[in-house]
Amino acid sequence: MQSPSPSAIRLGEEVAAAIADSRPVLALESTILSHGLPTPRNLEVGLASEELVRDAGVVPATIGVIDGVPVVGLSPAEIERLCTVAEVVKVSVRDLPIARAKRLDGGTTVAATAWLAHRAGIRVMSTGGLGGVHRGASETFDESADLTTLAETPITLVSAGVKSILDIRATLERLETLNIPVVGYRTNRYPGFYVADSGFALDYRLESPADAAALARARDELGLSAAVLVANPVDEAKQLDPGLHDRVLADAIAAASEAGITGHDTTPFLLDHLQRATGGRSLEVNLEVYRGNVALGAEIARALAG
């Protein structure tokens, strides 16, 4: 893969200094802020997440696109801009050249964030939920670019699995086909984002951030190019009630079918239905998931730097 021009990606001063000094850095995506949360909650979460990382002795690197330029380590003002400007677009890897040519502001997806973080020299990233294979993908071929990008991006990614609105079985099959290691953090069950257990087993588990760091080092020593996925479930005491989750999800899928919702419109429709049907509880679980992944990602970044 061709390396980007040195001027094509801008590093924030704090992040650049940390990377140069081999200090721990944690990459954070920005679509959760620009497209996943309402204003002003998004800005509160973005700034609080960075503070959580700093409290752990790690430098946060929230990644986004400003005026077409990918920025690894957004300033507080730039984070606020992505949280409040109406014209912010969602940017995956394929959208980076378009955003650059058109000088757009953009929130970066898991794929774009991981790609940019790796090229900046950052080894660990946290997100909420991973993209995956969508329901009905055997006919629509609807699959997140997160999967194929992570297959060639050697970063350690902490997530709470994939959102349960996706086809989890098919997503796990694709991850296996793409040679992407998936390990549970203190669990042998694959999490389902809003719930701690999606119903699918994992072959391997980790017990500590040091274990995750050792796994990343082993991957690097072998010269493998795929990400390592650390599946970190939400605390069972704070998950969405599994019975409620299953009922609401079934209703949401039925409603989407009746309304003729297909393609890229399906995910926002289902998520909106979940939020309304649970009285906002799904949003609170979303935030709990994200905070837990940010905290664990910071610990792994510190262990890997050590």
ZAMARGU-4260 file (C-alpha; in steps of 0.2 Angstrom, whole numbers, plus 5000, padded with zeros to 4 digits):
<rodrens>
0) 5000/5000/5000 | 5007/5017/4995 | 5012/5028/5010 | 5003/5045/5011 | 5012/5061/5009
5) 5019/5068/5025 | 5009/5083/5023 | 4993/5074/5020 | 4990/5069/5039 | 4992/5082/5053
10) 4997/5076/5070 | 4992/5087/5085 | 5006/5093/5095 | 5003/5083/5110 | 5001/5067/5100
15) 5016/5070/5089 | 5027/5073/5105 | 5020/5057/5113 | 5024/5046/5098 | 5041/5054/5096
20) 5045/5050/5115 | 5037/5032/5113 | 5024/5037/5126 | 5007/5028/5126 | 4994/5035/5115
25) 4976/5029/5112 | 4966/5033/5096 | 4948/5037/5097 | 4935/5039/5083 | 4925/5054/5080
30) 4909/5047/5071 | 4902/5043/5088 | 4903/5062/5091 | 4898/5068/5074 | 4884/5056/5070
35) 4881/5044/5085 | 4876/5056/5099 | 4865/5071/5100 | 4871/5089/5104 | 4877/5094/5117
40) 4879/5077/5124 | 4892/5073/5110 | 4904/5086/5115 | 4903/5082/5134 | 4907/5064/5129
45) 4921/5068/5118 | 4930/5079/5131 | 4926/5068/5145 | 4933/5053/5136 | 4950/5062/5133
50) 4950/5067/5151 | 4948/5048/5156 | 4962/5043/5145 | 4974/5057/5152 | 4969/5052/5170
55) 4976/5035/5165 | 4993/5042/5160 | 4990/5040/5142 | 4989/5054/5128 | 4972/5054/5119
60) 4971/5055/5100 | 4954/5059/5094 | 4954/5058/5075 | 4944/5067/5062 | 4945/5077/5046
65) 4945/5096/5047 | 4944/5106/5030 | 4949/5090/5021 | 4964/5087/5031 | 4965/5071/5042
70) 4970/5076/5060 | 4977/5063/5072 | 4974/5072/5089 | 4960/5085/5087 | 4961/5100/5098
75) 4946/5104/5109 | 4940/5117/5097 | 4941/5105/5083 | 4931/5092/5093 | 4918/5105/5096
80) 4918/5109/5078 | 4914/5091/5073 | 4901/5091/5087 | 4891/5106/5082 | 4893/5110/5063
85) 4879/5103/5053 | 4889/5099/5037 | 4900/5086/5045 | 4901/5070/5034 | 4904/5052/5039
90) 4921/5048/5033 | 4927/5030/5030 | 4944/5026/5021 | 4936/5027/5004 | 4930/5044/5008
95) 4946/5052/5013 | 4952/5058/4996 | 4934/5065/4993 | 4935/5074/5009 | 4952/5080/5005
100) 4948/5086/4987 | 4932/5095/4993 | 4939/5102/5010 | 4925/5094/5020 | 4924/5092/5039
105) 4921/5074/5044 | 4919/5061/5058 | 4930/5046/5055 | 4923/5029/5056 | 4932/5014/5064
110) 4940/5010/5048 | 4946/5027/5044 | 4952/5030/5062 | 4961/5014/5063 | 4970/5017/5046
115) 4975/5035/5051 | 4981/5029/5068 | 4992/5016/5061 | 5000/5027/5049 | 5003/5040/5063
120) 5012/5026/5073 | 4998/5023/5086 | 4996/5005/5091 | 4979/5005/5101 | 4962/5011/5098
125) 4945/5011/5107 | 4928/5012/5100 | 4910/5007/5105 | 4904/4994/5093 | 4912/4987/5077
130) 4904/4987/5060 | 4900/4971/5053 | 4890/4960/5041 | 4872/4967/5039 | 4856/4956/5040
135) 4852/4950/5023 | 4869/4953/5016 | 4868/4937/5006 | 4857/4947/4994 | 4863/4965/4997
140) 4882/4962/5000 | 4880/4975/5014 | 4896/4973/5024 | 4905/4987/5034 | 4922/4992/5027
145) 4928/4991/5045 | 4931/4972/5042 | 4942/4973/5027 | 4952/4988/5033 | 4956/4979/5050
150) 4962/4964/5040 | 4976/4974/5034 | 4979/4987/5048 | 4989/4980/5063 | 4982/4989/5077
155) 4974/4983/5094 | 4956/4988/5094 | 4945/4987/5109 | 4926/4986/5106 | 4910/4978/5114
160) 4908/4967/5099 | 4896/4973/5085 | 4879/4981/5087 | 4865/4967/5089 | 4856/4975/5074
165) 4869/4967/5063 | 4871/4948/5058 | 4883/4943/5072 | 4886/4925/5066 | 4890/4931/5049
170) 4902/4944/5056 | 4911/4932/5066 | 4913/4920/5051 | 4920/4935/5041 | 4932/4939/5054
175) 4938/4922/5054 | 4940/4922/5035 | 4950/4938/5036 | 4962/4931/5048 | 4957/4944/5062
180) 4960/4937/5079 | 4945/4940/5091 | 4948/4937/5110 | 4936/4940/5124 | 4942/4951/5139
185) 4939/4941/5154 | 4925/4931/5144 | 4923/4917/5132 | 4907/4924/5125 | 4906/4937/5111
190) 4897/4953/5117 | 4882/4960/5108 | 4886/4978/5112 | 4870/4982/5122 | 4871/4965/5130
195) 4886/4956/5138 | 4883/4940/5128 | 4877/4939/5110 | 4875/4920/5111 | 4891/4916/5102
200) 4906/4908/5110 | 4924/4914/5108 | 4939/4902/5108 | 4951/4913/5117 | 4951/4926/5131
205) 4963/4938/5140 | 4963/4942/5158 | 4973/4958/5159 | 4980/4973/5148 | 4997/4964/5149
210) 4989/4949/5140 | 4983/4960/5127 | 5000/4969/5125 | 5008/4952/5124 | 4996/4946/5110
215) 4999/4962/5100 | 5018/4959/5101 | 5016/4941/5096 | 5006/4947/5080 | 5020/4960/5076
220) 5034/4947/5079 | 5026/4936/5066 | 5024/4950/5054 | 5005/4948/5052 | 4995/4963/5046
225) 4978/4961/5054 | 4971/4970/5069 | 4969/4961/5085 | 4951/4963/5092 | 4948/4964/5110
230) 4930/4961/5114 | 4926/4969/5130 | 4908/4966/5136 | 4897/4979/5145 | 4895/4976/5164
235) 4880/4964/5165 | 4873/4975/5179 | 4873/4990/5166 | 4868/4981/5151 | 4851/4983/5142
240) 4839/4970/5149 | 4841/4955/5137 | 4823/4951/5136 | 4818/4969/5132 | 4833/4970/5120
245) 4827/4955/5110 | 4809/4960/5110 | 4813/4978/5104 | 4825/4972/5091 | 4812/4960/5084
250) 4800/4974/5083 | 4812/4986/5075 | 4817/4973/5061 | 4799/4970/5058 | 4795/4989/5057
255) 4810/4992/5045 | 4803/4978/5034 | 4785/4985/5034 | 4792/5002/5030 | 4803/4996/5015
260) 4819/5002/5024 | 4834/4994/5015 | 4853/4997/5012 | 4862/5011/5022 | 4845/5018/5029
265) 4843/5002/5039 | 4855/5005/5053 | 4850/5023/5058 | 4832/5017/5057 | 4835/5002/5069
270) 4845/5012/5081 | 4832/5026/5082 | 4818/5013/5085 | 4829/5005/5099 | 4832/5022/5107
275) 4813/5027/5107 | 4807/5010/5112 | 4818/5009/5127 | 4815/5027/5132 | 4833/5032/5129
280) 4840/5017/5139 | 4849/5011/5124 | 4859/5027/5122 | 4864/5026/5140 | 4871/5009/5138
285) 4880/5015/5122 | 4889/5027/5133 | 4893/5015/5146 | 4900/5003/5133 | 4911/5017/5126
290) 4918/5023/5143 | 4922/5005/5147 | 4931/5002/5131 | 4941/5019/5132 | 4946/5014/5150
295) 4952/4997/5144 | 4961/5004/5129 | 4971/5016/5139 | 4977/5002/5150 | 4982/4992/5135
300) 4991/5007/5127 | 5001/5009/5143 | 5005/4991/5145 | 5010/4990/5126 | 5021/5005/5128
305) 5029/4998/5144
</rodrens>
